[in-house]
């Protein structure tokens, strides 16, 4: 075997040992099912981030439209005096 093949074989063995150790640690915590890898797909973080940003932008736009329709401004309104009676 060439030196390159030996190096590749050592890396593969190291990766398998690393995975086996991680599985053993999971098995100690959760029993035999700890050997199974998680079946859930990873979160699509780019989609999540874009969704949150668009929601925030949409909420800001909707708030400003509602304020414009009501004729409200950003300045505080004076308090109304209560009538005694």
Order of alpha helices (4+ residues) and beta strands (2+ residues): alpha-alpha
